[in-house]
């Protein structure tokens, strides 16, 4: 896998950069990449010379829409994580085949920051970087210091497989938006794709003679039936309750509309006091009140809760698609792993059942001062082809940003279910940005001090909402952090 995460209990990232849970997780399905400890601003100081020998523009043709110089060297540095490097090496071979006079300088390392910081200082960065892992560079600093190239030319270029489609038209929902900060420019291309939701054993659900519940009354009925058979309805990472939003946030979006999530992300006054938030908090609190949460859950970490769930002690768990790989050693072969979009309240919900949270990870960037920016973007265009996407998915059991690329591949149960969930969602995919934009607020305050306390029975929903709104208001007034808003 390739990333760390804001969900990672060991991650103490800067408050303005984002999601990362997975440095210790090996090749999980669609991991998410997010910055770690704030990348030293010196690395993006803009100082240092040395980049006067930019590659001259090549001849623009149908096969070379980005006008890559067909004799200029291209340098590609990849994060060497659980996704491995073979998928990237395979894509490099295609680049070299298309430009036979070029030998790509390719390297894979886990030390992205310490390896590349001096080169950013000197103005001699590589042409393409997979900016991931424990030493991930701070995206906020890179963008703020104008160190990244705008990837709009790549997105507007003809796709590798179909010249009648732009690259942007072949991507999964939310990928383009995730690469934006303020305005229309796109600074990051997230290559992997993660599905969040409620994970469960289809075998266990079948044993209850039940289908996945679409309304909350149905959810409570399923949990009651499970309880009578000695199985808890839910468990979650009690020590790290910022896992709860993986299903709670898209539920809020389903009930109240995406504008409720946007207002929360924007730190708008009273955003947490919306009726949809109140309804969803009360619904989750009902799980606690009715005894449907596995006893002892508040004391469990993510591994312990996933293990208890895999052992059949609880039916449902909120999580991301990496859980299939992370819990592979404890999930029984006949478990029949499945994921669903969150259950809603009832037919009055603003969005249909199937509304799900899914978003990109594994961030690729092209430095503004790279010698061969067109070459870096062309390498990404190749990687976003159907063949390269299939190659990645087949080798690392993860979806990519390319909207497809699974035909003919034998999918694992979780990956197959994730694909089905995305198909059902269609355009009803939400992408809350709170955990990207405000890590400390999301993890420690909303997660631990708010949701964690409520689900342990130490706060009522009304008290939790009041407390969380206070945290959000504090963050909105904090001039020491960069603030972002949906465009």
N, C-alpha and C positions, 0 to 999 in steps of 0.2 A: 504494500500500500504505500501511499505517498504522502501522508500528511500528519500534522498535529491538529489539535482542535480546541476550540473554546469550550467544548464539552469535556475535555480531558482534565481530570482533577489535578493533574500535575502541571497544567499549563497556567502561567500567570502572565498572559499577554498584555500588551498595552491596550488601553481602553478604546483606541480608535481603530484597531484592526481586528480581524475577524475570526472566523470559525475554524477550529481545528481540533480534532479529537483523536487523531489516530496514529501518532508516531510509533506507538507500541503495537499498533494493529497491523498485522501483515495483510496481504492483498485482499482487502474487503471489497464487497460490491460497492462501487461508486463512492469512494471516500470523499471526505470534504477537506479541503485545504484551507488553513487559515494561519495568519501570521503569529509568530511567537513573540518573545521578548522584543521590545521595541528596537528595530534595526537602527543602529547608530546613525544619527543624522549626518555624520561625517561622510558616510558611504554614499550619500546622495547630495553631497555638498555642491555639486556642479563644478567644482574646481578641477584643476589638472587639465593638461592639454591633450595632446597626442592623438587626436582623431581626425587629422587633416586628410588622411588617405582614404576617404570614403570610396566605396566601390562605385564606379561609374554606372549609370543606368544602362540596362541592356535593351535589346530590341523587344518591343511589346508585340506579342503574337497571340493567336487563339490558345496555343499551348503554354504560353508564357505571359499571362495577363498582368502579372505584377512587374513585368519588365526586369526580371532578374538578370544580372550580368552573368553570362554563362561560362565565364572563366574566373570569376571572383571566388575566393575561398569563403566558406560559410562555417561559423563556429557555433556549436550547440552544446550547452551544459545542462545535464539532466540531474534531478534529485534521484539518488540511488536508494529508493525505499522498497516497500513491499511489492510495488507494481513491477519492480525489476527494471532492466534496461533493454531487454530484448525487443519489446514493441517499438521502442524509439530507434534502435539500431536497424530494425526492418524498414522503418520509414526513411531513415537516412539512405539506405541502399536504393530506394526509389528515387530520391533526390539526385543521387550520384548517377543513376541510370539516365535520368532526364537531362542532366548536365554532365556529360561524360568527361569534360575537361576539368571537373571539380572533384577534389577529395575533401569531404566534410571533416572538419576537426571536431570530433565528438568525445565528450568526457562525461562520466557519471561520478557524482560525489555526494556524500551526506553533509558536507560542510559548505553549504551554499554561501552563507554570509561571510565566513572567514576567508573563503577562497575568492569570492568576487568583490568584496568590499574594496580592497586596494585597487582593483581594476576600474570600479566606478569612480573612485577618487582620481585616477589617472586619465579618465575619459576614454578607456579602451575596453569596454565590456564586450562579452560575446554577443552574437547576433540573435540567439534564442536561449531562453533560460526557463527551466521548470523550477519555479521559485517555491519550493515546498520543504517540509521537514522541520526538524527542531531548530535549524539555523535559517529559517525562512526570513527573507528580508521584509522589512516593514513596508507594506504597500502604501500606507498613508504618506510616509516620508518620500518614497520614490515618486508618487504622483505629485505631491506638493512641491517637490524640487524639480519638476519637469524632466525627470530622468527616463520616462517611458515613452515609446512611440505610440501614437494613436493607431489602433488596429482597424479603423474604419476601412482603409483600402483593402485589407484582407476580407473583411465582411462583405464588402460590395463587389469583390471579384467574383467571376464565374466559379461555381463549385467544381471540384475536381472531376466529378462523374458526369455532371449535366450542365453544359454551358448555358442553358436557358435559365438556370437557377443560380441566384447569388449564394455565396457561402452562408450568409446570415439566414437564408430561407431553409437551410438544411439542419439547423440547430434546434435542440430541445428548448422548450419554454423556459425563459428566465436567464439563459446563458449570457445573452448580450447585456441585459440589464445588470447582471452581477458584476460585469467588467467595468461598469460606469461608476464614477464617484459623484461629481457635480457636472451636469451638462450631458451632451450627447456623445462625447468622445468615449471610446472604449479602450481601456488601458490593459485589460487582462482577459485572457481566454482560458476559462476553466474547462479542462479536458475531460475529467471524470464526472460522473453524475450519480448522485445519491438520492434514494427514495426514503422518506421518513414516514412513519405511520404507526399503526398498531400491529404488532407481530404476534403470531399464534401458531399452534399446531392444528392443521386441518383435521388430523386424525382425532385429536382431543375434542374438537368441536363436533365432529361427526358422532363421537361416542355419546354426546349429549343430545344427539338428534336435533341439532340446531344449525342455523345458518348465521353468518356474521351479522350482527344487529345493525340496522340502519338508523333507528331512533333510540333515544335514551331509555324510554320505557322498555324497549326490547333488550337493550344492554343490561338493565337491571334484572330482567327476567332470566337472561342467560347466566348472569353471575349468581343468581339465587339457585338455579339448577346445578351449577358447578359446585356451589357451597354444600349443597345436600349430598354431593358425591365425594366430598372431602377435598375439593380443589378450590383454591381462592380464585376470584375473578381476575384480579390484577396484582402485579408487583411492578417495581420500578427501582431505579438506582437511588435509594433513599439517602445515601450520603452525598450524592450529586444530583439533586432533584431538578437540575436544569435539563435533564433528559425528558421530563414531563412535557415541556413545550413541543416536543417532536410530534405529539398527537394533539396537545391542547391548543397550540397556536392555529393549526389549520382548522380545528373545530371552531375556534372563534371566527375565523374567516368564513367558514361555511355558514355559520349562524347569522353573522352580522354583515357579511360582505367584505371584500378585500380592503375597502376603505377604512375599516376598523383597524386592521393590521397596519396599514400605512400611517394612520394617526398615531398608533403606538410607536412605530419606528421613528416617526418625526418628533417624538417627545412633545406632542401637543397637550395643552392643558386638559385635564379630565378625560383623556383618551381611555384610561383604564376603567372609567366609570360608565362606559357604554353598556347598555342592557345586554348585549351579546356576551361581553366579558362576565358580567354578573351571572348570566344563565349558565355559562360553561364552568365557571368556578363552583357554582352550587351543584352542578351535575357531578363534578369530580369529588367534591366534598361528600356527596351522597355515597360514593363508593366506600369512603372511610366510615361514615356513620352507620352504614348497614353491614359493616364487617366483611366487605368483599375484597379488601386488600390483604394480601398475605401477611400474617402476623410476623412482626419483626422487620418488615420492609424498611422502615426509616433508618435502621442500622446497617443495611446492606449496601455494598458498593456495586458498581455496574457489573462486574464479573460475578459476584455472588448472586445478584438478583437474576441475571441471565441464566446462571446455573440452576437455580431453584425453578425457574420457568421451564428450562429444558428438561428438568426431571419431572415435570408434570405437577408441580406444586401450585402453579398459577396458570391461568389460561392466557391472559393478555399481558403484553409488555410494550411500552412506548420506546421506540428505538429507531436507528438508522440502518440502512441496508448492509453495513459492515458486520452486523450481528451474525450473519450466516457464517462468515469466516472466523470471526472472533470466538464464536461458541461452537465451532465445528467439532471440537474434541468432546463436547458434552451433549450435543444434539443427537438423539438416536437416529438410526438410518431410516426408520419408518415414521419419523416425526411429521413429515409432509409440511415443511415450513411454508408459511404464507404471510402476506402483509395485506392490510386493508387501509384505505383512507379512514379517517376518524368517523365514528358514529356522530350523528347530529342530534339536535333536540327533537324536532318534529317537522312536519311538512311546511311550517312557516319559515324555515331557514332560507336565507337569501340565495345560497348556492346549492347545487344538487349534491346528492350523495355521490361520493367518488372524488370530491374535492380533496386534493392531497398536497402536501409539501414535498417538493423535489427541487434540487438545486445542484449547481456545479461545484466541482472541487478540482484540485491539482492545477494550480494557476501557472499558465505560461505567459511570459512577457518578452517583448522585444525592446531592448534599451534604445533610447533616442540617439545615443552617441555610438551605437554599433556601426561597424564599417559596412555591413551588408544587411540593412534592415529589410530590404525586399527579399533577400534569401531567407531570413528568419521567418518572415510571413509566409513564404512559399512552402517552407517545411511544415508549417502549421496547416496550410491548405491541403497538403498531401495527407497529413495525419487525420484530417477531417473528411477523408474519402471513405466510401463504404468498406473498401478492402482493409484499410488500416484500422478502421473502427472495429470491424469483425476480428481482426488479428488481436487487438487489445482485449476485447471482451472474451474471446476464446482462451487467451492465455492467462488473464488475471481475474476472470469472473466479475468484471465490473462493466457497467454501461459507460458510454462516452457521451460527449456533448452532441455527437452526430445523432440525429433523430432517426434511428434505424440500426442497421448493422447487426441484427441478431438472427436473420434468416439462415437456416442451415447449421446453426450452432446448437449443440446439446446444452441446454440451460440447466443450471442447478435449480432446485425447487424455489429457493428464495429469489433468485434472479428471474426465473420464469414468472413468479407471482408479482415481482416488482414491475416487470414489463406489462403484465396484464393490468396492474393498477394504474400505470401511466396511460395505457390505452383507454381505460374506462374514464379517466379524468379528462382526457382530451385537452382542451384549453383551460380547464378548471384546476390549474396548478398555481399554488401560492408560494411566495418566497419571502418570508419575514426576514428583515435585515438587522434586527436588533442585535443578534449575536455576532454579526459581522462588524457592526458599527460601534457597539458599546459593550465590550466583553465583560468588564467588571460588573456593570449594571445587570446584565443578563444572568451571569453566573452566580455571583455572590449575593446580590440583593434580591432580584426577582426570584431566582432559583432557590437558593438556600434559605434566605431570610423571609421570603414570601411564600412561594408554593410549597417548599419543604415543611415549613411550620404549619401551613394549613392542612396538608395531607397527613401530618402527624397528629392532627387534632388540637394543636396549640393556638391556632387562629381560626376564627370563623371566616367564611368567604368575604363578608363585608370588611372585616378587619384586615384581611390580606390585601384586598383591593385598595383600601385607604393607605396602607403601608407602602405598597408598590407604586401607587401614584405619587407618593411623597418622594420615593427614590427617583422616579422619572423626572419630577420637577427639579430635584437637586441636580441631576445630570444636565438638564436643559439650561440651568443657570451657571454651570461650571465653565468658566472661560478658559480653563487649562486644557480642555479636550476639544477636538475638532467635531463639529456637528454636521450631520448630513440630513438631507431630506429627499423623499421621492420626487422625481421630476414630473 
